Amino acid sequence: MKPRRLGCLTGAGLLAAALTLLLVAGLFVLRGGRMFSPGPLHAQTSGAALGGIASHADSGGDCAICHTAPWNPTTMAQRCQECHSDIAADLNDSTTLHGALQAQGAEMDCRQCHTEHRGPTASLTFAAMDNFPHDMVGFSLMGHGLRADGSSFDCQDCHSESLARFDPLTCDDCHRQDDAAFMQAHVADFGTDCLACHDGIDSYARDSFDHSRLAFPLTGQHMEASCGECHANARSTADLQATPTDCVACHVEDDAHDGQFGTDCAACHSTGDWRDASFDHSQTTFPLTGQHTAVACAGCHVDQGFRGTPTTCIACHGEPDFHAAAFALTCADCHTTAAWQPARFDQPHPFPLDHGDGGVNACRTCHVVQVQSYTCYQCHEPGEIAEEHGKEGIADFQDCVSCHPTGTKDEAKGREGDDD
């Protein structure tokens, strides 16, 4: 039994295959490869010839101008750049659209955005917003998916002249339609270069920006301040970050102390209320104790004067008439801040302060008007004193201490008729 041969390997089969290949080759030669084209090429011209042709359609259907063989190491994107030398230059300039994309690591395949064979009048640029890596050019479209009316954005809504260029005033025009009052105030505070601060995801939006992540968290009344009040004339993120954080930068006009306490306002004031100050006087050379703690600041610091305020007692209290220059001006030798009275007297006294009965009498018990004068009649009845001294023939008994220097009853120093 003879082995069966495949039908395609018969003489008729091989002849049919050869004729088919000849027909295809003939058509390829006659039509220049156009039989394999998925559609007609772009035919519009920009007026300048690139690579010897004014439009892709002028290639005459020569696919090899753009398409390379699988074994050829040259890519199709490189073939594009051979003609479009301006784009090749942009790839080395990060300030251009193509350069920015490449600098951010985007896969630079021209066909991703520029598709051919869509007809002689179709646009060569087609970049769907849902897959274009817009955040790689420094502005995310996360917050620009829909217009104010709910419809979807198109590239041309922002790039009206060219996809490679953007007019910053476009932001102003669009957002002013949504909130004219806000935009007027915002532009007055920060200018019209929106992209200098905004990245499309509202990193610096007042309602979403977390100031607590910074070295200067907002607390108290600072939370009510507008951004422009602190970031005056800021025109970029660098300006925002360079805003001084010391109190005096904003409150120098509010400083009632004229710089006498330096610039660290937070040492006394809080952000809750500027007037709610808590100065720690114990950190000074004159700590407040006793009744001094209840005195208002202005009681000692007249006319908001702080540095140089005298700390001597006499500066505030004056010398009492009761002393009549009998003592030095160091009040603290006898008095305390707890209360002006009673006072202690630790100096030598010519007359025993306990009057011999073991107790210390108050100064005014004897010195009623001034310490320079005294009387015994606060305790001793004048009539009885006169009668007793009269019995002894003593007529001059007003200067009691001259006869009773120690306060005892029986002593009679210097009496008339006494022996020396």
WOZIGI-V906106 format. One record per run of one state. SS is the DSSP state (H for helix, E for strand, - for the rest). FROM is the first residue (numbers start at 1). LEN is the number of residues. Records with the same first field share a line. If there is no record, write none. Layout:
SS=FROM-LEN ; FROM-LEN
//
This chain:
-=1-6 ; 10-1 ; 32-2 ; 37-13 ; 51-2 ; 54-2 ; 60-3 ; 66-10 ; 84-1 ; 91-6 ; 104-6 ; 113-21 ; 138-8 ; 147-5 ; 153-2 ; 159-10 ; 179-1 ; 191-3 ; 197-14 ; 214-6 ; 225-2 ; 231-6 ; 242-6 ; 255-10 ; 268-1 ; 270-7 ; 278-3 ; 284-6 ; 295-2 ; 301-1 ; 305-8 ; 318-13 ; 334-29 ; 367-15 ; 392-8 ; 404-17
H=7-3 ; 11-21 ; 34-3 ; 56-4 ; 63-3 ; 76-8 ; 85-6 ; 97-7 ; 110-3 ; 134-4 ; 155-4 ; 169-10 ; 180-11 ; 194-3 ; 211-3 ; 220-5 ; 227-4 ; 237-5 ; 248-7 ; 265-3 ; 281-3 ; 290-5 ; 297-4 ; 302-3 ; 313-5 ; 331-3 ; 363-4 ; 382-10 ; 400-4
E=50-1 ; 53-1 ; 146-1 ; 152-1 ; 269-1 ; 277-1
//
